Amino acid sequence: MSWDRPFDQPVPLPSGAPARTLRDAANYIKKLPNSEHDRPEWRLAVQMLIDASEDRGPMLFARIGINRAIERQALSALDSSRKSTPPVR
């Protein structure tokens, strides 16, 4: 099991340095609020990271899992901001 496996290209993260290894991606997820990292897309990303670290899944799936969770997080934030903004009249 190796959490130090590198991605082919660093995975850009919304905050901080890009994830260069599985460990970097896992540490990013650990820092998310519980309400966020317990969401299905993050749970799937974690599973993909674990599979890649144990050589049971490709690094590409780990990368895709992280990217999709980040995209979903951004969309949720956008939806929340739209709901909190009063309509213009």
PDB file of N, CA, C and O in Angstrom, chain B, residues numbered from 101:
ATOM      1  N   MET B 101       0.850  -1.177   0.000  1.00  0.00           N
ATOM      2  CA  MET B 101       0.000   0.000   0.000  1.00  0.00           C
ATOM      3  C   MET B 101       0.892   1.236   0.000  1.00  0.00           C
ATOM      4  O   MET B 101       1.766   1.391   0.854  1.00  0.00           O
ATOM      5  N   SER B 102       0.655   2.109  -0.973  1.00  0.00           N
ATOM      6  CA  SER B 102       1.494   3.308  -1.050  1.00  0.00           C
ATOM      7  C   SER B 102       0.666   4.553  -1.308  1.00  0.00           C
ATOM      8  O   SER B 102       0.116   4.745  -2.393  1.00  0.00           O
ATOM      9  N   TRP B 103       0.592   5.383  -0.296  1.00  0.00           N
ATOM     10  CA  TRP B 103      -0.095   6.658  -0.432  1.00  0.00           C
ATOM     11  C   TRP B 103       0.796   7.687  -1.107  1.00  0.00           C
ATOM     12  O   TRP B 103       0.357   8.802  -1.392  1.00  0.00           O
ATOM     13  N   ASP B 104       2.047   7.317  -1.366  1.00  0.00           N
ATOM     14  CA  ASP B 104       2.983   8.237  -2.005  1.00  0.00           C
ATOM     15  C   ASP B 104       2.997   8.091  -3.523  1.00  0.00           C
ATOM     16  O   ASP B 104       3.828   8.705  -4.193  1.00  0.00           O
ATOM     17  N   ARG B 105       2.084   7.280  -4.079  1.00  0.00           N
ATOM     18  CA  ARG B 105       2.002   7.163  -5.543  1.00  0.00           C
ATOM     19  C   ARG B 105       1.649   8.520  -6.133  1.00  0.00           C
ATOM     20  O   ARG B 105       0.691   9.158  -5.698  1.00  0.00           O
ATOM     21  N   PRO B 106       2.415   8.963  -7.117  1.00  0.00           N
ATOM     22  CA  PRO B 106       2.136  10.271  -7.706  1.00  0.00           C
ATOM     23  C   PRO B 106       1.103  10.189  -8.832  1.00  0.00           C
ATOM     24  O   PRO B 106       0.999   9.179  -9.529  1.00  0.00           O
ATOM     25  N   PHE B 107       0.353  11.263  -8.989  1.00  0.00           N
ATOM     26  CA  PHE B 107      -0.513  11.408 -10.153  1.00  0.00           C
ATOM     27  C   PHE B 107       0.382  11.717 -11.345  1.00  0.00           C
ATOM     28  O   PHE B 107       1.471  12.263 -11.172  1.00  0.00           O
ATOM     29  N   ASP B 108      -0.061  11.374 -12.558  1.00  0.00           N
ATOM     30  CA  ASP B 108       0.711  11.704 -13.758  1.00  0.00           C
ATOM     31  C   ASP B 108       0.930  13.212 -13.860  1.00  0.00           C
ATOM     32  O   ASP B 108       2.015  13.672 -14.218  1.00  0.00           O
ATOM     33  N   GLN B 109      -0.110  13.968 -13.541  1.00  0.00           N
ATOM     34  CA  GLN B 109      -0.034  15.426 -13.477  1.00  0.00           C
ATOM     35  C   GLN B 109      -0.699  15.846 -12.174  1.00  0.00           C
ATOM     36  O   GLN B 109      -1.683  15.227 -11.769  1.00  0.00           O
ATOM     37  N   PRO B 110      -0.193  16.876 -11.506  1.00  0.00           N
ATOM     38  CA  PRO B 110      -0.820  17.318 -10.261  1.00  0.00           C
ATOM     39  C   PRO B 110      -2.302  17.642 -10.459  1.00  0.00           C
ATOM     40  O   PRO B 110      -2.711  18.143 -11.506  1.00  0.00           O
ATOM     41  N   VAL B 111      -3.085  17.345  -9.440  1.00  0.00           N
ATOM     42  CA  VAL B 111      -4.523  17.622  -9.473  1.00  0.00           C
ATOM     43  C   VAL B 111      -4.753  18.984  -8.819  1.00  0.00           C
ATOM     44  O   VAL B 111      -4.484  19.141  -7.628  1.00  0.00           O
ATOM     45  N   PRO B 112      -5.247  19.974  -9.573  1.00  0.00           N
ATOM     46  CA  PRO B 112      -5.509  21.292  -8.971  1.00  0.00           C
ATOM     47  C   PRO B 112      -6.595  21.183  -7.900  1.00  0.00           C
ATOM     48  O   PRO B 112      -7.623  20.539  -8.106  1.00  0.00           O
ATOM     49  N   LEU B 113      -6.355  21.813  -6.774  1.00  0.00           N
ATOM     50  CA  LEU B 113      -7.320  21.830  -5.674  1.00  0.00           C
ATOM     51  C   LEU B 113      -7.829  23.257  -5.497  1.00  0.00           C
ATOM     52  O   LEU B 113      -7.114  24.208  -5.813  1.00  0.00           O
ATOM     53  N   PRO B 114      -9.050  23.420  -4.998  1.00  0.00           N
ATOM     54  CA  PRO B 114      -9.610  24.764  -4.841  1.00  0.00           C
ATOM     55  C   PRO B 114      -8.789  25.672  -3.930  1.00  0.00           C
ATOM     56  O   PRO B 114      -8.766  26.888  -4.120  1.00  0.00           O
ATOM     57  N   SER B 115      -8.121  25.089  -2.951  1.00  0.00           N
ATOM     58  CA  SER B 115      -7.296  25.907  -2.057  1.00  0.00           C
ATOM     59  C   SER B 115      -5.989  25.176  -1.796  1.00  0.00           C
ATOM     60  O   SER B 115      -5.960  23.952  -1.662  1.00  0.00           O
ATOM     61  N   GLY B 116      -4.937  25.923  -1.729  1.00  0.00           N
ATOM     62  CA  GLY B 116      -3.631  25.347  -1.443  1.00  0.00           C
ATOM     63  C   GLY B 116      -2.950  24.797  -2.680  1.00  0.00           C
ATOM     64  O   GLY B 116      -3.388  25.013  -3.810  1.00  0.00           O
ATOM     65  N   ALA B 117      -1.865  24.080  -2.433  1.00  0.00           N
ATOM     66  CA  ALA B 117      -1.069  23.501  -3.512  1.00  0.00           C
ATOM     67  C   ALA B 117      -1.825  22.353  -4.168  1.00  0.00           C
ATOM     68  O   ALA B 117      -2.690  21.742  -3.540  1.00  0.00           O
ATOM     69  N   PRO B 118      -1.508  22.056  -5.417  1.00  0.00           N
ATOM     70  CA  PRO B 118      -2.168  20.927  -6.081  1.00  0.00           C
ATOM     71  C   PRO B 118      -1.758  19.597  -5.429  1.00  0.00           C
ATOM     72  O   PRO B 118      -0.701  19.492  -4.807  1.00  0.00           O
ATOM     73  N   ALA B 119      -2.614  18.599  -5.588  1.00  0.00           N
ATOM     74  CA  ALA B 119      -2.318  17.261  -5.067  1.00  0.00           C
ATOM     75  C   ALA B 119      -1.373  16.564  -6.039  1.00  0.00           C
ATOM     76  O   ALA B 119      -1.730  16.316  -7.191  1.00  0.00           O
ATOM     77  N   ARG B 120      -0.185  16.254  -5.577  1.00  0.00           N
ATOM     78  CA  ARG B 120       0.790  15.554  -6.415  1.00  0.00           C
ATOM     79  C   ARG B 120       0.760  14.048  -6.175  1.00  0.00           C
ATOM     80  O   ARG B 120       1.146  13.264  -7.042  1.00  0.00           O
ATOM     81  N   THR B 121       0.298  13.652  -4.990  1.00  0.00           N
ATOM     82  CA  THR B 121       0.256  12.233  -4.638  1.00  0.00           C
ATOM     83  C   THR B 121      -1.112  11.885  -4.057  1.00  0.00           C
ATOM     84  O   THR B 121      -1.919  12.767  -3.762  1.00  0.00           O
ATOM     85  N   LEU B 122      -1.356  10.597  -3.899  1.00  0.00           N
ATOM     86  CA  LEU B 122      -2.591  10.149  -3.247  1.00  0.00           C
ATOM     87  C   LEU B 122      -2.688  10.726  -1.842  1.00  0.00           C
ATOM     88  O   LEU B 122      -3.773  11.100  -1.397  1.00  0.00           O
ATOM     89  N   ARG B 123      -1.557  10.799  -1.141  1.00  0.00           N
ATOM     90  CA  ARG B 123      -1.545  11.349   0.221  1.00  0.00           C
ATOM     91  C   ARG B 123      -1.983  12.813   0.226  1.00  0.00           C
ATOM     92  O   ARG B 123      -2.749  13.229   1.095  1.00  0.00           O
ATOM     93  N   ASP B 124      -1.503  13.588  -0.732  1.00  0.00           N
ATOM     94  CA  ASP B 124      -1.910  15.001  -0.824  1.00  0.00           C
ATOM     95  C   ASP B 124      -3.425  15.113  -0.988  1.00  0.00           C
ATOM     96  O   ASP B 124      -4.064  15.935  -0.331  1.00  0.00           O
ATOM     97  N   ALA B 125      -3.986  14.301  -1.849  1.00  0.00           N
ATOM     98  CA  ALA B 125      -5.435  14.331  -2.088  1.00  0.00           C
ATOM     99  C   ALA B 125      -6.187  13.910  -0.827  1.00  0.00           C
ATOM    100  O   ALA B 125      -7.186  14.527  -0.459  1.00  0.00           O
ATOM    101  N   ALA B 126      -5.703  12.859  -0.168  1.00  0.00           N
ATOM    102  CA  ALA B 126      -6.356  12.384   1.058  1.00  0.00           C
ATOM    103  C   ALA B 126      -6.298  13.454   2.146  1.00  0.00           C
ATOM    104  O   ALA B 126      -7.279  13.669   2.857  1.00  0.00           O
ATOM    105  N   ASN B 127      -5.166  14.117   2.278  1.00  0.00           N
ATOM    106  CA  ASN B 127      -5.036  15.169   3.289  1.00  0.00           C
ATOM    107  C   ASN B 127      -5.980  16.331   3.002  1.00  0.00           C
ATOM    108  O   ASN B 127      -6.529  16.926   3.930  1.00  0.00           O
ATOM    109  N   TYR B 128      -6.171  16.656   1.736  1.00  0.00           N
ATOM    110  CA  TYR B 128      -7.123  17.702   1.379  1.00  0.00           C
ATOM    111  C   TYR B 128      -8.531  17.312   1.842  1.00  0.00           C
ATOM    112  O   TYR B 128      -9.243  18.120   2.439  1.00  0.00           O
ATOM    113  N   ILE B 129      -8.916  16.082   1.562  1.00  0.00           N
ATOM    114  CA  ILE B 129     -10.255  15.618   1.926  1.00  0.00           C
ATOM    115  C   ILE B 129     -10.430  15.604   3.438  1.00  0.00           C
ATOM    116  O   ILE B 129     -11.499  15.955   3.939  1.00  0.00           O
ATOM    117  N   LYS B 130      -9.403  15.207   4.165  1.00  0.00           N
ATOM    118  CA  LYS B 130      -9.477  15.173   5.637  1.00  0.00           C
ATOM    119  C   LYS B 130      -9.751  16.552   6.220  1.00  0.00           C
ATOM    120  O   LYS B 130     -10.374  16.665   7.276  1.00  0.00           O
ATOM    121  N   LYS B 131      -9.293  17.599   5.544  1.00  0.00           N
ATOM    122  CA  LYS B 131      -9.457  18.962   6.054  1.00  0.00           C
ATOM    123  C   LYS B 131     -10.828  19.558   5.750  1.00  0.00           C
ATOM    124  O   LYS B 131     -11.180  20.611   6.282  1.00  0.00           O
ATOM    125  N   LEU B 132     -11.602  18.890   4.899  1.00  0.00           N
ATOM    126  CA  LEU B 132     -12.943  19.383   4.589  1.00  0.00           C
ATOM    127  C   LEU B 132     -13.840  19.252   5.817  1.00  0.00           C
ATOM    128  O   LEU B 132     -13.624  18.364   6.641  1.00  0.00           O
ATOM    129  N   PRO B 133     -14.837  20.114   5.951  1.00  0.00           N
ATOM    130  CA  PRO B 133     -15.807  19.945   7.042  1.00  0.00           C
ATOM    131  C   PRO B 133     -16.525  18.593   6.899  1.00  0.00           C
ATOM    132  O   PRO B 133     -16.716  18.099   5.787  1.00  0.00           O
ATOM    133  N   ASN B 134     -16.914  18.008   8.028  1.00  0.00           N
ATOM    134  CA  ASN B 134     -17.588  16.703   8.002  1.00  0.00           C
ATOM    135  C   ASN B 134     -18.786  16.704   7.068  1.00  0.00           C
ATOM    136  O   ASN B 134     -19.013  15.739   6.338  1.00  0.00           O
ATOM    137  N   SER B 135     -19.550  17.785   7.092  1.00  0.00           N
ATOM    138  CA  SER B 135     -20.738  17.837   6.238  1.00  0.00           C
ATOM    139  C   SER B 135     -20.367  17.742   4.762  1.00  0.00           C
ATOM    140  O   SER B 135     -21.168  17.288   3.945  1.00  0.00           O
ATOM    141  N   GLU B 136     -19.158  18.169   4.421  1.00  0.00           N
ATOM    142  CA  GLU B 136     -18.720  18.131   3.031  1.00  0.00           C
ATOM    143  C   GLU B 136     -18.117  16.770   2.682  1.00  0.00           C
ATOM    144  O   GLU B 136     -18.517  16.150   1.697  1.00  0.00           O
ATOM    145  N   HIS B 137     -17.165  16.305   3.480  1.00  0.00           N
ATOM    146  CA  HIS B 137     -16.502  15.059   3.077  1.00  0.00           C
ATOM    147  C   HIS B 137     -17.347  13.818   3.309  1.00  0.00           C
ATOM    148  O   HIS B 137     -16.938  12.722   2.924  1.00  0.00           O
ATOM    149  N   ASP B 138     -18.497  13.957   3.919  1.00  0.00           N
ATOM    150  CA  ASP B 138     -19.428  12.829   4.049  1.00  0.00           C
ATOM    151  C   ASP B 138     -20.387  12.739   2.868  1.00  0.00           C
ATOM    152  O   ASP B 138     -21.205  11.822   2.806  1.00  0.00           O
ATOM    153  N   ARG B 139     -20.296  13.676   1.934  1.00  0.00           N
ATOM    154  CA  ARG B 139     -21.167  13.648   0.748  1.00  0.00           C
ATOM    155  C   ARG B 139     -20.766  12.484  -0.152  1.00  0.00           C
ATOM    156  O   ARG B 139     -19.600  12.089  -0.167  1.00  0.00           O
ATOM    157  N   PRO B 140     -21.716  11.935  -0.899  1.00  0.00           N
ATOM    158  CA  PRO B 140     -21.437  10.751  -1.736  1.00  0.00           C
ATOM    159  C   PRO B 140     -20.266  10.924  -2.704  1.00  0.00           C
ATOM    160  O   PRO B 140     -19.485   9.993  -2.899  1.00  0.00           O
ATOM    161  N   GLU B 141     -20.139  12.105  -3.310  1.00  0.00           N
ATOM    162  CA  GLU B 141     -19.051  12.286  -4.283  1.00  0.00           C
ATOM    163  C   GLU B 141     -17.674  12.238  -3.622  1.00  0.00           C
ATOM    164  O   GLU B 141     -16.716  11.749  -4.220  1.00  0.00           O
ATOM    165  N   TRP B 142     -17.570  12.743  -2.393  1.00  0.00           N
ATOM    166  CA  TRP B 142     -16.289  12.670  -1.683  1.00  0.00           C
ATOM    167  C   TRP B 142     -16.038  11.259  -1.174  1.00  0.00           C
ATOM    168  O   TRP B 142     -14.898  10.795  -1.165  1.00  0.00           O
ATOM    169  N   ARG B 143     -17.095  10.575  -0.751  1.00  0.00           N
ATOM    170  CA  ARG B 143     -16.917   9.187  -0.302  1.00  0.00           C
ATOM    171  C   ARG B 143     -16.427   8.316  -1.452  1.00  0.00           C
ATOM    172  O   ARG B 143     -15.578   7.448  -1.253  1.00  0.00           O
ATOM    173  N   LEU B 144     -16.957   8.542  -2.657  1.00  0.00           N
ATOM    174  CA  LEU B 144     -16.502   7.804  -3.824  1.00  0.00           C
ATOM    175  C   LEU B 144     -15.045   8.142  -4.138  1.00  0.00           C
ATOM    176  O   LEU B 144     -14.250   7.255  -4.451  1.00  0.00           O
ATOM    177  N   ALA B 145     -14.701   9.424  -4.053  1.00  0.00           N
ATOM    178  CA  ALA B 145     -13.314   9.832  -4.305  1.00  0.00           C
ATOM    179  C   ALA B 145     -12.364   9.152  -3.317  1.00  0.00           C
ATOM    180  O   ALA B 145     -11.286   8.697  -3.700  1.00  0.00           O
ATOM    181  N   VAL B 146     -12.762   9.086  -2.060  1.00  0.00           N
ATOM    182  CA  VAL B 146     -11.937   8.405  -1.046  1.00  0.00           C
ATOM    183  C   VAL B 146     -11.760   6.937  -1.410  1.00  0.00           C
ATOM    184  O   VAL B 146     -10.657   6.401  -1.308  1.00  0.00           O
ATOM    185  N   GLN B 147     -12.829   6.289  -1.828  1.00  0.00           N
ATOM    186  CA  GLN B 147     -12.728   4.870  -2.209  1.00  0.00           C
ATOM    187  C   GLN B 147     -11.779   4.687  -3.391  1.00  0.00           C
ATOM    188  O   GLN B 147     -10.998   3.736  -3.430  1.00  0.00           O
ATOM    189  N   MET B 148     -11.854   5.601  -4.347  1.00  0.00           N
ATOM    190  CA  MET B 148     -10.945   5.525  -5.504  1.00  0.00           C
ATOM    191  C   MET B 148      -9.491   5.732  -5.080  1.00  0.00           C
ATOM    192  O   MET B 148      -8.589   5.090  -5.618  1.00  0.00           O
ATOM    193  N   LEU B 149      -9.263   6.626  -4.117  1.00  0.00           N
ATOM    194  CA  LEU B 149      -7.907   6.834  -3.596  1.00  0.00           C
ATOM    195  C   LEU B 149      -7.397   5.577  -2.896  1.00  0.00           C
ATOM    196  O   LEU B 149      -6.255   5.164  -3.096  1.00  0.00           O
ATOM    197  N   ILE B 150      -8.251   4.978  -2.081  1.00  0.00           N
ATOM    198  CA  ILE B 150      -7.859   3.753  -1.365  1.00  0.00           C
ATOM    199  C   ILE B 150      -7.539   2.646  -2.360  1.00  0.00           C
ATOM    200  O   ILE B 150      -6.520   1.966  -2.234  1.00  0.00           O
ATOM    201  N   ASP B 151      -8.412   2.464  -3.352  1.00  0.00           N
ATOM    202  CA  ASP B 151      -8.173   1.421  -4.358  1.00  0.00           C
ATOM    203  C   ASP B 151      -6.846   1.642  -5.074  1.00  0.00           C
ATOM    204  O   ASP B 151      -6.091   0.694  -5.290  1.00  0.00           O
ATOM    205  N   ALA B 152      -6.558   2.889  -5.444  1.00  0.00           N
ATOM    206  CA  ALA B 152      -5.294   3.183  -6.134  1.00  0.00           C
ATOM    207  C   ALA B 152      -4.102   2.937  -5.217  1.00  0.00           C
ATOM    208  O   ALA B 152      -3.069   2.437  -5.662  1.00  0.00           O
ATOM    209  N   SER B 153      -4.240   3.284  -3.944  1.00  0.00           N
ATOM    210  CA  SER B 153      -3.117   3.092  -3.009  1.00  0.00           C
ATOM    211  C   SER B 153      -2.827   1.615  -2.778  1.00  0.00           C
ATOM    212  O   SER B 153      -1.697   1.245  -2.459  1.00  0.00           O
ATOM    213  N   GLU B 154      -3.840   0.772  -2.938  1.00  0.00           N
ATOM    214  CA  GLU B 154      -3.684  -0.674  -2.726  1.00  0.00           C
ATOM    215  C   GLU B 154      -3.502  -1.427  -4.044  1.00  0.00           C
ATOM    216  O   GLU B 154      -3.576  -2.655  -4.072  1.00  0.00           O
ATOM    217  N   ASP B 155      -3.265  -0.702  -5.126  1.00  0.00           N
ATOM    218  CA  ASP B 155      -3.101  -1.294  -6.462  1.00  0.00           C
ATOM    219  C   ASP B 155      -4.306  -2.119  -6.899  1.00  0.00           C
ATOM    220  O   ASP B 155      -4.168  -3.097  -7.633  1.00  0.00           O
ATOM    221  N   ARG B 156      -5.493  -1.713  -6.439  1.00  0.00           N
ATOM    222  CA  ARG B 156      -6.727  -2.377  -6.855  1.00  0.00           C
ATOM    223  C   ARG B 156      -7.495  -1.541  -7.860  1.00  0.00           C
ATOM    224  O   ARG B 156      -8.528  -1.968  -8.376  1.00  0.00           O
ATOM    225  N   GLY B 157      -6.988  -0.353  -8.136  1.00  0.00           N
ATOM    226  CA  GLY B 157      -7.643   0.526  -9.086  1.00  0.00           C
ATOM    227  C   GLY B 157      -6.632   1.469  -9.700  1.00  0.00           C
ATOM    228  O   GLY B 157      -5.591   1.742  -9.103  1.00  0.00           O
ATOM    229  N   PRO B 158      -6.928   1.966 -10.882  1.00  0.00           N
ATOM    230  CA  PRO B 158      -5.982   2.853 -11.564  1.00  0.00           C
ATOM    231  C   PRO B 158      -5.938   4.249 -10.942  1.00  0.00           C
ATOM    232  O   PRO B 158      -6.907   4.725 -10.351  1.00  0.00           O
ATOM    233  N   MET B 159      -4.800   4.872 -11.095  1.00  0.00           N
ATOM    234  CA  MET B 159      -4.625   6.244 -10.638  1.00  0.00           C
ATOM    235  C   MET B 159      -5.594   7.179 -11.364  1.00  0.00           C
ATOM    236  O   MET B 159      -6.051   8.172 -10.799  1.00  0.00           O
ATOM    237  N   LEU B 160      -5.899   6.853 -12.610  1.00  0.00           N
ATOM    238  CA  LEU B 160      -6.823   7.685 -13.380  1.00  0.00           C
ATOM    239  C   LEU B 160      -8.183   7.777 -12.677  1.00  0.00           C
ATOM    240  O   LEU B 160      -8.786   8.849 -12.639  1.00  0.00           O
ATOM    241  N   PHE B 161      -8.670   6.656 -12.118  1.00  0.00           N
ATOM    242  CA  PHE B 161      -9.960   6.689 -11.416  1.00  0.00           C
ATOM    243  C   PHE B 161      -9.874   7.566 -10.171  1.00  0.00           C
ATOM    244  O   PHE B 161     -10.825   8.277  -9.845  1.00  0.00           O
ATOM    245  N   ALA B 162      -8.741   7.519  -9.474  1.00  0.00           N
ATOM    246  CA  ALA B 162      -8.558   8.372  -8.299  1.00  0.00           C
ATOM    247  C   ALA B 162      -8.607   9.837  -8.717  1.00  0.00           C
ATOM    248  O   ALA B 162      -9.237  10.662  -8.056  1.00  0.00           O
ATOM    249  N   ARG B 163      -7.943  10.146  -9.807  1.00  0.00           N
ATOM    250  CA  ARG B 163      -7.923  11.523 -10.323  1.00  0.00           C
ATOM    251  C   ARG B 163      -9.336  11.968 -10.716  1.00  0.00           C
ATOM    252  O   ARG B 163      -9.763  13.070 -10.373  1.00  0.00           O
ATOM    253  N   ILE B 164     -10.047  11.116 -11.429  1.00  0.00           N
ATOM    254  CA  ILE B 164     -11.404  11.445 -11.851  1.00  0.00           C
ATOM    255  C   ILE B 164     -12.308  11.635 -10.636  1.00  0.00           C
ATOM    256  O   ILE B 164     -13.123  12.558 -10.608  1.00  0.00           O
ATOM    257  N   GLY B 165     -12.169  10.771  -9.636  1.00  0.00           N
ATOM    258  CA  GLY B 165     -12.977  10.890  -8.419  1.00  0.00           C
ATOM    259  C   GLY B 165     -12.778  12.219  -7.727  1.00  0.00           C
ATOM    260  O   GLY B 165     -13.746  12.858  -7.314  1.00  0.00           O
ATOM    261  N   ILE B 166     -11.524  12.644  -7.595  1.00  0.00           N
ATOM    262  CA  ILE B 166     -11.226  13.930  -6.958  1.00  0.00           C
ATOM    263  C   ILE B 166     -11.783  15.079  -7.796  1.00  0.00           C
ATOM    264  O   ILE B 166     -12.420  15.988  -7.265  1.00  0.00           O
ATOM    265  N   ASN B 167     -11.543  15.036  -9.092  1.00  0.00           N
ATOM    266  CA  ASN B 167     -12.025  16.119  -9.964  1.00  0.00           C
ATOM    267  C   ASN B 167     -13.543  16.248  -9.933  1.00  0.00           C
ATOM    268  O   ASN B 167     -14.071  17.359  -9.879  1.00  0.00           O
ATOM    269  N   ARG B 168     -14.238  15.136  -9.965  1.00  0.00           N
ATOM    270  CA  ARG B 168     -15.713  15.191  -9.958  1.00  0.00           C
ATOM    271  C   ARG B 168     -16.230  15.728  -8.632  1.00  0.00           C
ATOM    272  O   ARG B 168     -17.190  16.498  -8.608  1.00  0.00           O
ATOM    273  N   ALA B 169     -15.604  15.331  -7.532  1.00  0.00           N
ATOM    274  CA  ALA B 169     -16.035  15.820  -6.223  1.00  0.00           C
ATOM    275  C   ALA B 169     -15.793  17.321  -6.104  1.00  0.00           C
ATOM    276  O   ALA B 169     -16.620  18.042  -5.546  1.00  0.00           O
ATOM    277  N   ILE B 170     -14.668  17.792  -6.624  1.00  0.00           N
ATOM    278  CA  ILE B 170     -14.371  19.227  -6.596  1.00  0.00           C
ATOM    279  C   ILE B 170     -15.379  19.990  -7.451  1.00  0.00           C
ATOM    280  O   ILE B 170     -15.864  21.047  -7.046  1.00  0.00           O
ATOM    281  N   GLU B 171     -15.694  19.462  -8.626  1.00  0.00           N
ATOM    282  CA  GLU B 171     -16.685  20.109  -9.491  1.00  0.00           C
ATOM    283  C   GLU B 171     -18.038  20.186  -8.800  1.00  0.00           C
ATOM    284  O   GLU B 171     -18.710  21.217  -8.850  1.00  0.00           O
ATOM    285  N   ARG B 172     -18.435  19.095  -8.156  1.00  0.00           N
ATOM    286  CA  ARG B 172     -19.730  19.052  -7.460  1.00  0.00           C
ATOM    287  C   ARG B 172     -19.741  20.038  -6.302  1.00  0.00           C
ATOM    288  O   ARG B 172     -20.751  20.692  -6.042  1.00  0.00           O
ATOM    289  N   GLN B 173     -18.609  20.143  -5.607  1.00  0.00           N
ATOM    290  CA  GLN B 173     -18.479  21.085  -4.491  1.00  0.00           C
ATOM    291  C   GLN B 173     -18.657  22.518  -5.006  1.00  0.00           C
ATOM    292  O   GLN B 173     -19.341  23.327  -4.378  1.00  0.00           O
ATOM    293  N   ALA B 174     -18.046  22.821  -6.137  1.00  0.00           N
ATOM    294  CA  ALA B 174     -18.155  24.162  -6.720  1.00  0.00           C
ATOM    295  C   ALA B 174     -19.592  24.451  -7.145  1.00  0.00           C
ATOM    296  O   ALA B 174     -20.092  25.557  -6.935  1.00  0.00           O
ATOM    297  N   LEU B 175     -20.253  23.466  -7.739  1.00  0.00           N
ATOM    298  CA  LEU B 175     -21.647  23.662  -8.148  1.00  0.00           C
ATOM    299  C   LEU B 175     -22.553  23.871  -6.942  1.00  0.00           C
ATOM    300  O   LEU B 175     -23.462  24.700  -6.987  1.00  0.00           O
ATOM    301  N   SER B 176     -22.316  23.129  -5.868  1.00  0.00           N
ATOM    302  CA  SER B 176     -23.117  23.300  -4.649  1.00  0.00           C
ATOM    303  C   SER B 176     -22.934  24.692  -4.072  1.00  0.00           C
ATOM    304  O   SER B 176     -23.897  25.320  -3.633  1.00  0.00           O
ATOM    305  N   ALA B 177     -21.698  25.174  -4.073  1.00  0.00           N
ATOM    306  CA  ALA B 177     -21.428  26.513  -3.558  1.00  0.00           C
ATOM    307  C   ALA B 177     -22.123  27.563  -4.420  1.00  0.00           C
ATOM    308  O   ALA B 177     -22.666  28.535  -3.895  1.00  0.00           O
ATOM    309  N   LEU B 178     -22.110  27.377  -5.716  1.00  0.00           N
ATOM    310  CA  LEU B 178     -22.773  28.302  -6.627  1.00  0.00           C
ATOM    311  C   LEU B 178     -24.279  28.302  -6.396  1.00  0.00           C
ATOM    312  O   LEU B 178     -24.903  29.362  -6.343  1.00  0.00           O
ATOM    313  N   ASP B 179     -24.864  27.112  -6.258  1.00  0.00           N
ATOM    314  CA  ASP B 179     -26.299  27.017  -5.995  1.00  0.00           C
ATOM    315  C   ASP B 179     -26.663  27.694  -4.682  1.00  0.00           C
ATOM    316  O   ASP B 179     -27.684  28.377  -4.598  1.00  0.00           O
ATOM    317  N   SER B 180     -25.835  27.509  -3.655  1.00  0.00           N
ATOM    318  CA  SER B 180     -26.098  28.120  -2.348  1.00  0.00           C
ATOM    319  C   SER B 180     -26.063  29.633  -2.445  1.00  0.00           C
ATOM    320  O   SER B 180     -26.899  30.315  -1.853  1.00  0.00           O
ATOM    321  N   SER B 181     -25.097  30.163  -3.189  1.00  0.00           N
ATOM    322  CA  SER B 181     -24.998  31.621  -3.304  1.00  0.00           C
ATOM    323  C   SER B 181     -26.179  32.184  -4.078  1.00  0.00           C
ATOM    324  O   SER B 181     -26.643  33.286  -3.783  1.00  0.00           O
ATOM    325  N   ARG B 182     -26.663  31.456  -5.048  1.00  0.00           N
ATOM    326  CA  ARG B 182     -27.832  31.925  -5.814  1.00  0.00           C
ATOM    327  C   ARG B 182     -29.088  31.943  -4.950  1.00  0.00           C
ATOM    328  O   ARG B 182     -29.920  32.842  -5.072  1.00  0.00           O
ATOM    329  N   LYS B 183     -29.221  30.951  -4.082  1.00  0.00           N
ATOM    330  CA  LYS B 183     -30.402  30.873  -3.225  1.00  0.00           C
ATOM    331  C   LYS B 183     -30.385  31.980  -2.167  1.00  0.00           C
ATOM    332  O   LYS B 183     -31.444  32.454  -1.755  1.00  0.00           O
ATOM    333  N   SER B 184     -29.195  32.394  -1.723  1.00  0.00           N
ATOM    334  CA  SER B 184     -29.117  33.396  -0.672  1.00  0.00           C
ATOM    335  C   SER B 184     -29.187  34.820  -1.214  1.00  0.00           C
ATOM    336  O   SER B 184     -29.329  35.767  -0.441  1.00  0.00           O
ATOM    337  N   THR B 185     -29.092  34.980  -2.508  1.00  0.00           N
ATOM    338  CA  THR B 185     -29.159  36.306  -3.118  1.00  0.00           C
ATOM    339  C   THR B 185     -30.621  36.625  -3.453  1.00  0.00           C
ATOM    340  O   THR B 185     -31.276  35.874  -4.176  1.00  0.00           O
ATOM    341  N   PRO B 186     -31.123  37.742  -2.924  1.00  0.00           N
ATOM    342  CA  PRO B 186     -32.522  38.084  -3.231  1.00  0.00           C
ATOM    343  C   PRO B 186     -32.684  38.435  -4.706  1.00  0.00           C
ATOM    344  O   PRO B 186     -31.759  38.964  -5.321  1.00  0.00           O
ATOM    345  N   PRO B 187     -33.839  38.148  -5.272  1.00  0.00           N
ATOM    346  CA  PRO B 187     -34.063  38.468  -6.703  1.00  0.00           C
ATOM    347  C   PRO B 187     -34.065  39.979  -6.919  1.00  0.00           C
ATOM    348  O   PRO B 187     -34.463  40.753  -6.048  1.00  0.00           O
ATOM    349  N   VAL B 188     -33.613  40.366  -8.089  1.00  0.00           N
ATOM    350  CA  VAL B 188     -33.576  41.784  -8.469  1.00  0.00           C
ATOM    351  C   VAL B 188     -34.937  42.145  -9.058  1.00  0.00           C
ATOM    352  O   VAL B 188     -35.490  41.405  -9.871  1.00  0.00           O
ATOM    353  N   ARG B 189     -35.469  43.293  -8.637  1.00  0.00           N
ATOM    354  CA  ARG B 189     -36.786  43.741  -9.120  1.00  0.00           C
ATOM    355  C   ARG B 189     -36.675  45.073  -9.777  1.00  0.00           C
ATOM    356  O   ARG B 189     -37.676  45.615 -10.246  1.00  0.00           O
TER     357      ARG B 189
END
